[in-house]
Amino acid sequence: MTDQWWVDVRQRVEATGAGPAGSKVFGALGHQWVLEDPLAHGELAELEAQIGVRLPEEYRDFLLHVGAGGAGPAYGLFPVRRVQGRWRWEGDGADLVDPSRLHEPFPDQGPDPELLNDLLAQCPEEEDFVDTEDFDAAIEAWDERWETVMFAPGRTAGAIVISHLGCAQREWLIISGSHRGTIWSDCRVDDVDLAPLLDDDGTPVRFARWYTDWLEKAERTGLPTP
């Protein structure tokens, strides 16, 4: 991606937001088409020094030439900001990230389907209980186990939450490890494990494709052809 390509993207975002149907784009009421200022090279260097890892190239270029966050897929791209001298990503679910583990590689194997299947198989069924209180206690204990296992910090080491889709569904950008630069879906709230976003041919979706796919769809809605 060239610098000019990213500059054009910022202009396209602004034009779409100002378009006759910009408010009809899903999530626009959340990000309101506001793009934060890009980071300076020194700020990006400071951010990467703090987290201990170089961010994926496409995302780095976006931060430098488009903006530090704002208008983007769903309810927007989580902005990265310096708060009281420390850099952090802000948004609904950003606190799921452990900043001290961003330099660690995201698990090579990704989600473990057997783990998910085992947990779901152990989920209590109401018809198996005579007493409602016993069922309530069993399902509460299972929910706690689900949270402990599925939301274990090590499962998302080396990744940041970058977007909130609503209803506690989110998307992550992998910044360390063999999956670096790819986008992963997080629907664990609906008993679905983390999963990579894939193109029609099965190729993992990377940051630039993720963002520009959204922009092209937004343009079709916000800038309808006469």
ABEGO torsion letter per residue (X at the ends): XBAAAAAAAAAAAAAAAABAAAAABBGAAAAGGBBBBBBBAAAAAAAAAAAGBBBBAAAAAAAAAAEAEEBEBEAEBBBBBBBGGBBBBBEBGAAABBAAAAABBBBAAEBBAAAAAAAAAABBBAAABABAAAAAAAAAAAAAAAAAAAABAAAABGBBBABBAEGGBBBBBBABEAABGBBBBBAAAAGBBBBBBBBAAGBBBBAAAAAAAAAAAAAAAABBBX
